[in-house]
């Protein structure tokens, strides 16, 4: 039986994958942000800036991608 601990090596960090920007659409004066991968609607807002801010905080529940 082995009594000593096996040596452990720290894992090398993997580089972060850059998140894709959400796709923005303007329909009837309402901005809509959708997932760039699957097209799921993430959020809506009256201004483009607010829509972008909301979309950055949301994660797509379908493909689990960060916007």
VOGU-3710 file (C-alpha; in Angstrom, 3 decimals, decimal comma):
1> xxxxxxxxxx> 0,000/0,000/0,000  1,229/3,471/-0,887  1,637/5,650/2,216  2,961/8,887/0,717  0,869/11,451/-1,063  1,044/11,544/-4,799  2,542/14,762/-6,179  0,013/17,200/-7,497  0,599/19,769/-10,173  -1,384/22,970/-10,452
11> xxxxxxxxxx> -3,564/23,019/-13,507  -2,623/25,458/-16,195  -5,242/28,144/-16,644  -7,077/28,085/-19,917  -7,443/31,362/-21,761  -10,841/32,960/-21,475  -12,994/32,713/-24,561  -14,188/36,170/-25,542  -17,943/36,439/-25,252  -19,819/37,436/-28,357
21> xxxxxxxxxx> -21,826/40,629/-28,286  -25,590/40,144/-28,261  -27,439/40,817/-31,496  -29,476/44,037/-31,290  -32,675/44,677/-33,237  -35,041/47,663/-33,327  -38,722/46,750/-33,752  -41,365/49,451/-33,452  -39,257/51,666/-31,207  -38,267/48,835/-28,830
31> xxxxxxxxxx> -34,694/47,504/-28,770  -34,353/43,731/-28,470  -31,133/41,917/-27,545  -30,848/38,275/-28,552  -28,225/35,575/-28,138  -25,786/35,623/-31,079  -25,530/31,827/-31,037  -29,108/30,568/-30,805  -31,236/33,723/-31,191  -33,001/33,509/-27,809
41> xxxxxxxxxx> -34,436/36,900/-26,779  -32,416/38,062/-23,785  -34,008/41,421/-22,991  -35,896/44,441/-24,309  -35,608/48,168/-23,610  -36,654/51,515/-25,027  -33,079/52,732/-25,556  -30,173/50,964/-27,222  -27,808/51,761/-24,361  -30,155/50,310/-21,742
51> xxxxxxxxxx> -30,726/47,205/-23,845  -26,970/46,650/-24,165  -26,505/47,064/-20,401  -29,247/44,579/-19,594  -27,979/42,057/-22,144  -24,454/42,136/-20,685  -25,839/40,949/-17,353  -27,878/38,095/-18,824  -26,762/34,587/-19,666  -28,571/32,660/-22,357
61> xxxxxxx> -30,648/29,897/-20,717  -30,728/27,873/-23,940  -27,064/27,585/-24,910  -25,567/28,958/-21,652  -23,524/31,598/-23,457  -22,620/34,912/-21,695  -23,702/37,934/-23,733
//
